[in-house]
Amino acid sequence: MIAQLWHLGAISHPELRDGAQPVSASNVNPGQLSFTRAGRKPTVTPRPLTKQEIRVTAADFARAARNAMEAGFDGVQILANYLYLISQFLNAATNLREDEYGGSLENRTRFLFEVVESVLCEVDAQHVGVKISPMHEGGAFRANDETLPVTEYAIQKLDTYKLSHLLLMGNTTDFSGTPLEKLTGDGMFQHFRPLFSGTLIANVKMDRDRGNRLIAEGWADLVAFGRLYIANPDLVQRFAENAPLAEVDWETVYASGPHGYSDYPTYQPLKDNLNLYTVEKS
Ligand SMILES: Cc1cc2nc3c(=O)[nH]c(=O)nc-3n(C[C@H](O)[C@H](O)[C@H](O)COP(=O)(O)O)c2cc1C
């Protein structure tokens, strides 16, 4: 069991920060929705982190990693995708900085690598992973010409750290007509597999057969299931038995309470099958 470490950056909201303005790479409103206690609200314009604050934030990741290990987790995963702080540095549309954290690929990835190196001061690389992908979402995160090169640069450099894993998300939005078009579907894993020699975990819309195929074809070492695991606590067994799969109830996800995360039922076979099973066992 590993703990995921992330910082919302500009996806936070003054209501979550006692009125304080959220922070980011630059003062660009990412144009997303923030989850506040009073429901979803549009994000606001953040303020840029100072260089001193960037150093403190990287150190905060290290402290969080240390806390996680002390609490008994087996490792940590740094979240470097979605729309959160690290992505806000990687993305040329949300990072307008003119110091050593903005501009070139090396500069826009600098914060990511300061976080990685800071975490590695606390936790051995075999217990540290990164979740990443060239996400294409709305607002400021719409794919641009810099999206693919910065992800390639980041993944190639991440490979040199001999991390526990790289969790690579496939496309969650339609890439047609964008610079990411060739990354649609399996294209994501086919493109990045040659750039990362460690354990590569493929994610997004996996099912049993696709997962087995991607591993057999060498495009991934492991596959990760999100929604299926929320709705099917016995997912492995259901796959083994080819049992029907339950779907996520969207009313109960995203900070609405424990209901809907830990109380999905396990698969109940039809009564006849159950009897058959019992007879065979005895
Ligand atoms: C309710 C819910 C909460 C999620 N929370 C996180 C999260 O905290 N961190 C993260 O990296 N991904 C999170 N995800 C995304 C999943 O980890 C996964 O990447 C995504 O659902 C795609 O995989 P899937 O197609 O198997 O669902 C969440 C997904 C859902 C449905």
The ligand as an SDF file (V2000), in Angstrom:
LIG
                    3D

 31 33  0  0  0  0  0  0  0  0999 V2000
  -13.6010    8.6180   -7.3730 C   0  0  0  0  0  0  0  0  0  0  0  0
  -12.2320    8.6660   -7.9590 C   0  0  0  0  0  0  0  0  0  0  0  0
  -11.1960    9.2340   -7.2300 C   0  0  0  0  0  0  0  0  0  0  0  0
   -9.9090    9.2970   -7.7630 C   0  0  0  0  0  0  0  0  0  0  0  0
   -8.9040    9.8310   -7.0220 N   0  0  0  0  0  0  0  0  0  0  0  0
   -7.6550    9.8530   -7.5230 C   0  0  0  0  0  0  0  0  0  0  0  0
   -6.5600   10.3440   -6.7640 C   0  0  0  0  0  0  0  0  0  0  0  0
   -6.7070   10.7660   -5.6260 O   0  0  0  0  0  0  0  0  0  0  0  0
   -5.3370   10.3300   -7.3310 N   0  0  0  0  0  0  0  0  0  0  0  0
   -5.1270    9.8360   -8.5930 C   0  0  0  0  0  0  0  0  0  0  0  0
   -3.9870    9.8160   -9.0750 O   0  0  0  0  0  0  0  0  0  0  0  0
   -6.1260    9.3660   -9.3310 N   0  0  0  0  0  0  0  0  0  0  0  0
   -7.3800    9.3540   -8.8270 C   0  0  0  0  0  0  0  0  0  0  0  0
   -8.3920    8.8580   -9.5840 N   0  0  0  0  0  0  0  0  0  0  0  0
   -8.1070    8.3750  -10.9440 C   0  0  0  0  0  0  0  0  0  0  0  0
   -7.7970    6.8830  -10.9390 C   0  0  0  0  0  0  0  0  0  0  0  0
   -6.6820    6.5910  -10.1090 O   0  0  0  0  0  0  0  0  0  0  0  0
   -7.4850    6.4030  -12.3450 C   0  0  0  0  0  0  0  0  0  0  0  0
   -6.2850    6.9960  -12.8030 O   0  0  0  0  0  0  0  0  0  0  0  0
   -8.6060    6.7330  -13.3030 C   0  0  0  0  0  0  0  0  0  0  0  0
   -9.8720    6.4420  -12.7290 O   0  0  0  0  0  0  0  0  0  0  0  0
   -8.4480    5.9620  -14.6000 C   0  0  0  0  0  0  0  0  0  0  0  0
   -8.4510    4.5790  -14.3600 O   0  0  0  0  0  0  0  0  0  0  0  0
   -9.7680    3.7040  -14.6520 P   0  0  0  0  0  0  0  0  0  0  0  0
  -10.0960    3.9080  -16.1100 O   0  0  0  0  0  0  0  0  0  0  0  0
   -9.3480    2.2820  -14.3440 O   0  0  0  0  0  0  0  0  0  0  0  0
  -10.8560    4.1990  -13.7570 O   0  0  0  0  0  0  0  0  0  0  0  0
   -9.6830    8.7860   -9.0570 C   0  0  0  0  0  0  0  0  0  0  0  0
  -10.7300    8.2040   -9.7940 C   0  0  0  0  0  0  0  0  0  0  0  0
  -11.9990    8.1530   -9.2540 C   0  0  0  0  0  0  0  0  0  0  0  0
  -13.0940    7.5140  -10.0660 C   0  0  0  0  0  0  0  0  0  0  0  0
  1  2  1  0
  2  3  1  0
  2 30  2  0
  3  4  2  0
  4  5  1  0
  4 28  1  0
  5  6  2  0
  6  7  1  0
  6 13  1  0
  7  8  2  0
  7  9  1  0
  9 10  1  0
 10 11  2  0
 10 12  1  0
 12 13  2  0
 13 14  1  0
 14 15  1  0
 14 28  1  0
 15 16  1  0
 16 17  1  0
 16 18  1  0
 18 19  1  0
 18 20  1  0
 20 21  1  0
 20 22  1  0
 22 23  1  0
 23 24  1  0
 24 25  2  0
 24 26  1  0
 24 27  1  0
 28 29  2  0
 29 30  1  0
 30 31  1  0
M  END
$$$$
